[in-house]
Amino acid sequence: MAMTKRIQIPIDEPELALVKAAASRAGVPVAEWARAILGEEARRELGESGLDPQRALDRLFSTEAPVAGVATMIEESIAGRLE
């Protein structure tokens, strides 16, 4: 991705430490983390999801919710509606 614009956002040392820690936990450079967060928040503010399919799946699977095969899930969904 070719970067064409640069923004500067002054933050204090404690905020910078939080940003660096979050980027480190995500395993990405601070600039990449900040771009992703700014983009997500801008899309949320504008009412757009902005998640590509892989990121959406990654977020879904990170919830560690129970999953099953499609047929089983359909059966459970129908059974739940009938209760």
Contacts in CASP RR format, 6 or more apart in sequence:
PFRMAT RR
TARGET T0000
AUTHOR 0000-0000-0000
METHOD contacts of the structure
MODEL  1
MAMTKRIQIPIDEPELALVKAAASRAGVPVAEWARAILGEEARRELGESG
LDPQRALDRLFSTEAPVAGVATMIEESIAGRLE
11 19 0 8 1.000
19 30 0 8 1.000
19 33 0 8 1.000
19 34 0 8 1.000
20 30 0 8 1.000
22 33 0 8 1.000
23 29 0 8 1.000
23 30 0 8 1.000
23 32 0 8 1.000
23 33 0 8 1.000
23 34 0 8 1.000
26 33 0 8 1.000
28 36 0 8 1.000
39 50 0 8 1.000
40 50 0 8 1.000
40 51 0 8 1.000
43 49 0 8 1.000
43 50 0 8 1.000
49 56 0 8 1.000
51 59 0 8 1.000
67 73 0 8 1.000
68 76 0 8 1.000
END
